[in-house]
Amino acid sequence: MHILGINAFHADASAAMVRDGSLLCAVEEERFNRVKHCAGVPVKAVEYCLKEAGVGLGEVDHIAVSRDPKAHLFDKILFTLRNRPNVTSLLKSRLANALQVKDMKQALCREFGADPAEVKAPVHNVEHHRAHIASAFFTSPFTEAAVLSLDGFGDFVSTMWGEGRGNRFRVDNQVEFPHSLGIVYTAVTQWLGFPKYGDEGKVMGLAPYGRAMYIDRMRKLARFAADGTFELDLDYFIHHTTGVSMTWDSGSPSMSNCYSPKMVELFGAPREPGGEYTEYVHDVAASLQAWLEESIFLIMNRLQKRTGRKTLCLAGGVALNSCTNGKIFDHTGFTDVFIQPAAGDNGTSVGAALYVWNQIFGKPRGYVMEHAYTGPEYDDDAIRSALARRGLEGGTPEFAVERLPEEETLRRTASAIADGKVVGFFQGRMEFGPRALGNRSIIADPRRAGMKDILNSRIKHREAFRPFAPSILEEHTGEYFEREYPSPTMLMVYKVRAEKRPVIPAVVHVDDTGRLQTVSKRTNPRYWGLIDEFRRITGVPVVLNTSFNENEPIVCTPDDALACFLKTRMDVLAMGNWYLERKDAG
């Protein structure tokens, strides 16, 4: 049985294919169309999933969509009528979006030129947060667990929790619109001068530069009840009255300001985008992060006590806050945690498909998401063709180009990294989710304190306060970090051991932490082999890993990788077993 999962007409549009309960593939549309966080119908992502499964659209058995326009419909209408003065235009835009979701089969048929009569697959609309929970629990190694989804909003809900057992989960409680931890974090992120969709991650990098001096002010924004639910003080926000302008139909999503003049009274004039990073700005960022952690741990502890479970499955956009995730063991009763690697809305395509297989059909579980390498890969011929299209296959006066045996590729690449060169590493299947995990990565030497500035000046052009991540051989984690619980998808932040901070300064943040990726020989032998070769040369089982891109989605194809390599000042590109090096490198 083939189940096509889709996240559409929402940010981070994506598609996934589940065959007989196992995930064959999952990928975001942005990787193909090169539009960051793009919404709309994930046509190219669906096309890839069909190709990977070897089926046509008419051969798919079921289509699962991670939105349900009917969910909480009465509550939506009642709230809108009571609270929105601009009700006509608001209802019109929301209704148009809901109709697009409802007519997903028609939309797919239009895009693929298929006859609707030949596409027999029924469409299952899975409520947004149930898809989030399914994406975490049904892909986890746990047979029983507490389940939690924390997001901005989806289908009128921001937070949902319950308990999973076997091939089903139950929902115990939820928090509905307009109350959301995610909207608080977004609103203060906007006040801090980061207005773009997805900018919340920047606050995690900024927060360690400040002190949580204003957490009491943050606590004014929300009130918690004994059962773990919460309500915002809505006087500080505008999303529930005047509405927040969102664009979900196509292209990159955008979102207007969520905060009200009362928040400006509370925190002062907002920082202008591109403005100065004052001590006060740092302290507000630190206070926001501290408040979020306090709030999440309160919810988690009440969930843990209610369920009695020591295992937790976590998803939703807020679950991408790796600083919070790294402290779960210290601040809650949970001892094991699984976080779906594409925890944001992109991962709901996987969740929707597995919800149909497990929750609706009652089929047994037989799949564990041990890694995030679920995207396309390209063989030697595809790489050779991409090189030939740019006239690079035989080398040029500017570039030396060779095809090497695998062991020599890893040895040469590790040696280049140890020599201080910046390397693009393009291997195997592309990662699903926001993190590059060694297959679409830029790799550098973590021992060089100045490497962060080199990467920012030559390639990434990011804010100076944003850290770069360490990838470490899994078996050496406890030697370098104060906790050794695996973090294979870079969703945990741990303290670096004091004696190791001078050894890997390029990946140690200002608060002595690192957002680590633990690399397993079993799940990614090639990347493990590269780091192990670097360890053999230098004695250090850690490399600096950042995403292979420059202010764009992470590269997908060999052509994308070559375009990024050629327009930046990377020194080396290891693409499969092809090794390209600038002749003036180093």
N, C-alpha and C positions, 0 to 999 in steps of 0.2 A: 504493500500500500504506500502510495506517495502522497504526502501532505505538504503543500506549498504554504509556508508562513510568510506574511507580508506586514510590514509597517509602512503605511502610506498616508499621504496628506497630513503629515506630521513631521517634525524635525527628525533628521537622521533616518530617512527612509531606507528600508533594507528588505532583504528577502532571505529565506532559508528553506532548505528542503530536508524533510524527514522521511526516511524510508524504513518501514516496519519498526518504527520506534527509535531508530538511530539517526543522528544528525549527519547528513552527507556534506552539507556546505551551508555557509551563511556569509553574507557580505553586504556592505553598505553601498548604496547607489553613488555616493560621493566619490568613491574610489574609481568609478568608471567615467562619470561625467565631469569630474574635477571641480565640483561646486561644493564648498564646505557646508556640512550639516544639511544638505539639500532635502527638501520635502517633495511633495508630489507623488507620482506613481514610480516605483523603483523598477523601471522597464529593463535596464541593462542588468540589474542585479537578478531579476527574475529570469532573464534570458540565460545568464550564467548558470543559475540553479537548474534550469531545465536541461541545459547542455551537460552539466555534471552528472545529472541523474539519467541521462540518455532517454528522456521522454519529451513529448510535445505537450503543449498546454492542454490539448484534448485528452491526453492520457493521465493527467493528474487526477487522483481520486477525490481529494478534498482540498479546499482553499480556506486557510485560517487567517483572519485579519485581526490585528491587535487593537481594534476599536469597536465599540458597540454603541451606535447612536441611540439605541433604546434604553441604555442603562441610566437609571436615575432620571428618566425623562420628566416625570412629574415634578421632582425637586428642582430640576433646571428651569422649567417654565415658571414655577411658582417664585423661585428666587429672582429670576429676571424681571418678572412683572412687579415685584415688590421693591427692587433695588436699582433698576436701571432706568434712568430718565430717557436714554436714547434707545428705547427698547425696539423700535421698528427696524432700524439699521442693524442693530446687534443681532436680533433674531434672524434677520435676512442672511447675514454673513455666516452665522453659526449653522443655519439650516442648509445653506449651500455646501458647506464643508461636510455636514452629516450625510447629505445626499450622495456626495462623491464617495464617501466611505461605504455607504449602503449599496451603491451600484458598482462594486469592485469588479465583478465578473464582466460587466459591460465595458468598464475602463480597460481591463486587460485585453478583451477581444478587440477593441479599437486599436490599441497599441500594437498588437501582434497580427492584426489583419485576420483574425480567426472568426469563424462562423459561430455565434453564440449557441446555436443548436447542437454544435459538435463538442462544446465544452460542457460536459455533464457534471463536473465536480460541484457539489453544493458548497456554498460559502458559509463559514461559521464566524460570526462576529464575537470575539472574545473580549470581555471587558479589560481595559488597559492594565489595571493593576493586577488582575488575575493572570494576565499574560506575563507581567514582570515576575510575579511569584513563581509561576510555572517555569519560567526561564532559569530560575535559580534552583528550585527544589528538584525538578525532574531531571536536571543535568548534574546534580550533586552526587557525591558518594554516600550520602546519608539516607537510610531507610526511614528514619524518623527525625524530625527537626522542627524547631520554631521557624516561622517564615515571616519576613518583613519586607515591605516595599515602601520606599521613601522617595518622593518625586516632587516635581512642581505641581502639575495637575494632569489628569487624564481621565476622561469620562466622568468629570465632576468630582473626582476623588484625588486626594494628595497623599494619603498614607493608608496602608492596609496591613493587617497582621493576622496571624492564625497559627495553625499547626499542620504539618504534613506527615502522613503515614503511608508507606507503601506507594501505591500509584494514585493517591488522591491527597488533596489538602482541603482544609476547611478554613473559612474566613471567620474570625471571632469579632473583629471590630474594624472600623475605618474612620477616617477624618475626611469630611467633604469640603468642597468649595464653600467659602473663600479662604479657608484656613489651611496654611501650608508652611512647613519649615523651609521648603525649597523657595517659596515666593519671598520669604524674609531674606534668605541668603542672596537671592537675585536682586531684591530692592536695594540692599546695602551695598552689594557689588556695583550697582549702577551709581549709587551715591559716591562710591569710591572712585568713580571716573572710568569704569569699564562697562561700556554700554552694549557691546556686541553679544549676540547669542553664544553661549558657551564660555563667556569670560569668567565665570565663577571659579574656574580652576586657577586663575591668576591670583586670587585672594589667598589660596593655600600657600602659594610661594611668598606672598607679601607678609602674611601674618607673623611669621617668626621674627621679623624685624622689629615688631612692636611688643607692647605689654598689654595684657587684658585689663586695662584700667577702667574700661567703660562697660563692663559686663552687666552692671546694675541697670544701665540705660537699655541695654539689649533685652533684659528681662521684662521691660515695660511692653515689648512688642508682642508677647504671647503669654497666655496663662494655661497651666497644666492642671488637669483633673486627676483624681485618684486612680482612674482606670487607664491612664496613659494618653487619653485624648487631650486635645488642646484647642484653644481658640486664640486667634490673633486679636490684638486691639486694632480694629479696622480703621481707627482715626489716623493711623500712620500710613495707610495704603489707599490706593485709588482703583485697584483692579476690580473691586466689587461694585463700584458705583459708576464712574465715568467709563470704566472699561479700559483694557490694555490692548492697544493695537497689535495684532499678530498677523504675520503672513505665513501660511502653511502650504499654499497651492503648488509652488514650484520655486526653484532657486534656493538661495540661502535664506533661512528664516530670520525675521527681525522682530524686535519686541520693544515697545515704547516703555517709558518710565513707569514703575509700579508704586513709587513712594509719593506721599502727600506733603503739603507744606508743613504739617506737624512733625514729620521726620526731619525736615530742615531745621525746625525750631529745636529739636532734640539734639541734633549733631552739628548744626551749623551749615554754612554754605557748602554745597557739594564740590568735590574736586572736579575740575574740568578735565576731560580726556586729554592726555598729553601734559597735564599740569605737574607741579612739583610734588614729590613724595615727602611730605613733612612728617615730623615725629607724630603728630596727631593722626595723620592718615594711617601710619603704621599701627598706632595703638587701636584705632577703630577696627582695622582689619583683624588684629589679634583678638579683640573683644568679640567680634562676630564669630570667628572660628571657635573660640572658647565656649561661646553661648551655644553654637550648634552641637558641639561635642557633649556639653552638659545635657542638652535637650534629647539628643539621640540616646545617650546612655540611660536617661530616665525611662524612655520608652522601652529600650531593650531589657532593662532590669525588671520592669513590670511584666514584660512578655515572658522572660525567663522564669520568673516565679509562678506565673499563671500556668505555663505549660509544663514546667519541671524539666524541660529539655536543656541539655548542655551543648547541643549543636544548633547552629543558626544558619539559615540561608537568606541571603541579602541581595536585593536588586533595587532598581530605580536610580534616577539620576543622582540623587543625594548619596547613593552608595559608592559613587566615584570619588568621594572625599577620602582619599587614602590616608590623610593625617588622622582622621577619626578612626578609620578601620584599624590602624596600627595600634590603637589604644584599647580596643574592645576587650582583650584579655585582662587588662589591668583594671578596668572599670566596670565590668559586668560579670555575671556568673557563667558566661559561655566559655567553653574550652576548645571548641572547634567551630570554624566559620568557613562557609563557602560563599564567595561573591562571584556572580556571573561576570565573566570578563567584559562583555558588552552590556554593562549594567544599566546604561541609559536606554533611551527609547529604541535604539537600533536592535537591542537584544530581544525586544518584544516579538519580533518575527519568529524567533526560535521558540519563545514561550507559547505563542499562539498555536503553533503547529503541535508542540508536545502536549498542550492542554487538550487538544482534540484527541490525540492518541491515548493519553493516560486518563484524563479526568472525564472526558465525554464517553469514549469507547471502553474505558476500563481495562485497557491493555496493560500487560506487565511492563515494568521498567527494565531496560537492559543496556542503558547508555550512560556513561559518565563523561562529562566534558573536562578531560584532563589537560587540555590546552586550547588555545584560541586560533590555531592554524587551520582555518576552515575556508579560506578564499582560494583564488586561482593560483596555479603555478605554471611556469613556462619552461619548456625543455630547451635543450641545447640548440636545436634548429631555430626556435623562436628568438633566442638571444642572438644567434649568428645573423639572422635576418634583420634584427633591429640595428645591429652594428653595421651591416652592409648598407642599410638605408641612409646612414649618416657617413658612409665612406670610411668607417673606422676598423673594419674587420682585419685588415692587414697592417694596421698602425699608420700613423701620420707623423709629420715633423714635430707635432706638439705632444702626441700621445704614443706610448709604447703599449701594444696590445698583444697578449699571449693567451693561448688556451693551455691550461696546466692540468696535471693529474690532481685529484681531490686533495690528497695529503699535501702536495706542494702548494695548492691554493691556500689552504689554511695556514701553512707555515709562512708563506710570503706575506699573507694578510696580517698575521699576528706580529711578524717582524716589523712591518710598516707601522702598525699601531705603536709598538714599543719604541720606534724611532721618532714618535711624535707626529706622525702623519694622520690626517683625517680620512677615514675610509667609509665609503658607501658599501653596505653589505646587503645584497639582494639575492635571496635564496628561497627555494621551496614555496610552500603555500603561504599566501598573504594572511596576516592576522585579522581577526574580527574584533572590532572595538577600537577604543581611542588610543591604545598603546602599541607602539612598535616593539616587538618582542624578539628581535634578532633575525627576522626574515626580511623586513623592510626597514632597516636601521642604519643610522650613521654611528660609527664606532670610533672611539678615541681613547687615549691613555689617561686613566684616572689619577695617575701619580703626578701629573703635571698641573700645578696650581693654576697656571695661566690658560689652561685648555678651555675653560668656560668662556673666557673673553675671546679666544681665537674662534671658537665655534659661532659666537654671536656676531663677531665682526665679519667673518667670511661666509657664513651660511645661514644661520637661523634668524639673525636680526630680531631677537626677542628682548623683552625687558630684562635688565641686568639682574633683577632680584629672583628670577625664575631659575630653579636648580635643574641640573641634569642628573639622570638616574644611573645607578650602578646595576649592572648585571653580574651576578656572582654564581659560581659553581655551587649547586645546591648543597653538596656535602661539606662546603667550607663556610656556610652561612653563620654558624655560631662563633667562628673565629673572628669575624669582622663586625657582627651586629649583636646587640644585647638580647635579641630574641632570635630563635632559629626556626620558628614556625614557617613553613614554605609560603612564598608569595610569588607564584609562577606567572601571574598576569599583571604585576606591577601595581597592585591595589592596596598595598600596605606601606606605611612609613615606620621605620624603626630607628632607634638610636644606633649610631656607629660606636663601636667600642673605643674608649679613649686612646688606647695605644695604637689603634689603626687609623685614627683621623689624619695624622701626618702622612700616612702611607698612600691614601687615596683622596687627597684634598679636593680634586676637581668634582667629586660627587658627594661631598659632605656639605649640607646646607648650613646656614648661619646658626641654626639651633642644634647642630651636631647630628642631624638625622639624614637618612637617605631613603628615597622611594625605590626600594629594591625590586629586582626581578631575580628569583631563584631559578637557575637553569638546570634542567634535568637531562641527563644523557639519554634517558628512555624516550622522552617526548620531543627533544630536538637535538639529536646527536651531532648535527653539523655545527650548530652554534655552540654547543657544549665543547666540541672539539676545538673551535677557534679560541675560546676562553682558556681551555686547558693548555693549548699551545702557547698562549700569552703567559700563562702561569709558569710553563716550563722555561720560557725565556727570561722572565722578570721575577719570578717567585710570588707574584700577586695574582690570585684567581678571580680578579674583578676587571671589567672593562666599563668605560662610560658608554651608555647607550641612549641615543635620542632618535626621534622619528626621522625617516628619510623623506624630507620635504623642506620646502621653503615657503612659508605662509600660504600653504595650499593643503589639500588632503594628502595623506601619506601615499607614496607612489604605489602603483598597482602593477603596471606592465614594464617590460624592458625599455620600451620607448619613454615611459615616464621617468624611469631611473636615469636613462641617458640624458634626458632634457634637464633634469635637476643637477646631475653631475656636471654637465657642460656649462650651465649658467651660474654655478657657484664656484667656489674655490676649494672644492674637495681635492685631495691629492690622489686618491686611489678609488677605483670601483671594482669590487669583486662581485661578479654577476654570474651565478652558477660557477663554472670553472674557468670563466673568462676573467682575465686580470688586466685592467687598464690602469695606467699610471701616467700622470703628467710628467714630462721629461724634466721640468724645472721644479718638481715637487721637493719640498724640504730645503 
